[in-house]
Amino acid sequence: QKLKQLGMTYRVYPSATHTRFEHSLGVSYLAGKMVDHFIRTQPELNITEEEKTCIMLAGLCHDLGHGPFSHVFESEFMCDYPQKTNWEHE
């Protein structure tokens, strides 16, 4: 819960305290709102509550594979990872 989504940005902008936990909760919430919109505007999709829950869980878990400092970590430290493995951060 203490990992910063914005890396070291809070050192320059003290109010940039967005944690990865807060970010993931927000993504989950917005994913649910997006599904609600599709349910209202495109009923022919027949989206179930179970599917909505799965999409919200995907939003909640979408950053679990990132290392500390997120993309900074990946671009600075993972660049030395052997290229033959086809490693990608997403």
Backbone hydrogen bonds in HBPLUS format (Angstrom, degrees):
<---DONOR---> <-ACCEPTOR-->    atom                        ^
c    i                          cat <-CA-CA->   ^        H-A-AA   ^      H-
h    n   atom  resd res      DA  || num        DHA   H-A  angle D-A-AA Bond
n    s   type  num  typ     dist DA aas  dist angle  dist       angle   num
A0020-ARG N   A0003-LEU O   2.71 MM  17  5.62 158.3  1.76 160.1 161.5     1
A0007-GLY N   A0004-LYS O   3.40 MM   3  5.21 161.5  2.43 104.0 103.3     2
A0005-GLN N   A0018-HIS O   2.81 MM  13  5.72 154.1  1.88 142.2 150.9     3
A0009-THR N   A0006-LEU O   3.17 MM   3  5.67 163.4  2.20 133.9 136.5     4
A0011-ARG N   A0008-MET O   2.94 MM   3  5.70 160.3  1.98 123.4 129.3     5
A0012-VAL N   A0009-THR O   2.94 MM   3  5.51 143.7  2.07 116.0 125.4     6
A0013-TYR N   A0009-THR O   2.85 MM   4  6.01 173.3  1.85 160.5 162.8     7
A0016-ALA N   A0013-TYR O   2.84 MM   3  5.56 168.8  1.85 132.8 136.2     8
A0017-THR N   A0015-SER O   2.92 MM   2  5.51 134.1  2.14 103.9  90.3     9
A0023-HIS N   A0019-THR O   2.94 MM   4  6.16 163.0  1.97 151.3 156.6    10
A0024-SER N   A0020-ARG O   2.89 MM   4  6.04 160.0  1.93 146.0 150.8    11
A0025-LEU N   A0021-PHE O   2.99 MM   4  6.26 158.1  2.04 152.5 158.4    12
A0026-GLY N   A0022-GLU O   2.97 MM   4  6.19 158.0  2.02 148.9 155.0    13
A0027-VAL N   A0023-HIS O   2.89 MM   4  6.18 155.9  1.95 151.5 158.4    14
A0028-SER N   A0024-SER O   2.98 MM   4  6.12 160.7  2.01 146.3 151.4    15
A0029-TYR N   A0025-LEU O   2.97 MM   4  6.20 160.4  2.01 147.5 152.9    16
A0030-LEU N   A0026-GLY O   2.88 MM   4  6.10 167.9  1.90 153.1 156.3    17
A0031-ALA N   A0027-VAL O   2.84 MM   4  5.97 150.9  1.93 147.5 155.8    18
A0032-GLY N   A0028-SER O   3.07 MM   4  6.35 154.3  2.14 145.9 152.1    19
A0033-LYS N   A0029-TYR O   3.00 MM   4  6.39 152.1  2.08 147.0 155.2    20
A0034-MET N   A0030-LEU O   2.86 MM   4  6.08 153.8  1.93 147.3 154.3    21
A0035-VAL N   A0031-ALA O   2.99 MM   4  6.27 158.1  2.03 148.3 153.7    22
A0036-ASP N   A0032-GLY O   2.91 MM   4  6.16 158.0  1.96 147.2 153.7    23
A0037-HIS N   A0033-LYS O   2.97 MM   4  6.26 150.6  2.06 144.6 152.1    24
A0038-PHE N   A0034-MET O   3.03 MM   4  6.42 156.5  2.08 147.9 153.9    25
A0039-ILE N   A0035-VAL O   2.83 MM   4  6.11 154.5  1.90 154.4 162.1    26
A0040-ARG N   A0036-ASP O   3.00 MM   4  6.25 154.6  2.07 147.5 153.5    27
A0041-THR N   A0037-HIS O   2.85 MM   4  6.03 168.4  1.86 157.7 161.1    28
A0042-GLN N   A0038-PHE O   2.75 MM   4  5.22 146.7  1.86 138.6 145.5    29
A0045-LEU N   A0042-GLN O   2.98 MM   3  5.90 171.5  1.99 128.5 131.3    30
A0046-ASN N   A0043-PRO O   3.01 MM   3  5.62 159.4  2.05 117.1 123.1    31
A0052-LYS N   A0048-THR O   3.00 MM   4  6.34 156.1  2.05 146.4 153.3    32
A0053-THR N   A0049-GLU O   2.87 MM   4  6.12 157.7  1.92 148.0 153.8    33
A0054-CYS N   A0050-GLU O   2.98 MM   4  6.26 154.9  2.04 145.5 152.1    34
A0055-ILE N   A0051-GLU O   2.98 MM   4  6.24 154.8  2.04 149.5 155.8    35
A0056-MET N   A0052-LYS O   2.94 MM   4  6.21 157.1  2.00 150.7 157.3    36
A0057-LEU N   A0053-THR O   2.87 MM   4  6.12 153.7  1.94 148.8 156.3    37
A0058-ALA N   A0054-CYS O   2.92 MM   4  6.15 149.2  2.02 142.1 150.6    38
A0059-GLY N   A0055-ILE O   3.03 MM   4  6.33 152.2  2.10 144.0 151.0    39
A0060-LEU N   A0056-MET O   2.95 MM   4  6.26 148.7  2.05 142.4 151.4    40
A0061-CYS N   A0057-LEU O   2.94 MM   4  6.15 147.4  2.05 146.9 155.0    41
A0062-HIS N   A0058-ALA O   2.98 MM   4  5.70 111.7  2.46 142.0 156.0    42
A0064-LEU N   A0061-CYS O   3.12 MM   3  5.56 172.9  2.13 125.7 126.6    43
A0066-HIS N   A0063-ASP O   3.16 MM   3  5.64 165.6  2.19 118.3 122.8    44
A0070-SER N   A0067-GLY O   3.12 MM   3  5.38 138.5  2.30 135.0 131.5    45
A0072-VAL N   A0069-PHE O   3.10 MM   3  5.68 135.6  2.30 154.3 147.0    46
A0074-GLU N   A0070-SER O   3.21 MM   4  6.57 158.1  2.26 147.0 153.3    47
A0075-SER N   A0071-HIS O   2.92 MM   4  6.06 161.9  1.95 149.3 153.3    48
A0076-GLU N   A0072-VAL O   2.96 MM   4  5.96 153.0  2.04 149.8 156.8    49
A0077-PHE N   A0073-PHE O   2.80 MM   4  5.50 160.2  1.84 147.2 153.6    50
A0078-MET N   A0074-GLU O   3.22 MM   4  4.82 132.3  2.46 106.7 119.8    51
A0081-TYR N   A0078-MET O   2.97 MM   3  5.19 159.8  2.01 108.9 115.5    52
A0085-THR N   A0082-PRO O   3.42 MM   3  6.24 171.5  2.43 120.0 121.9    53
A0086-ASN N   A0083-GLN O   3.23 MM   3  5.90 175.1  2.24 124.0 125.5    54
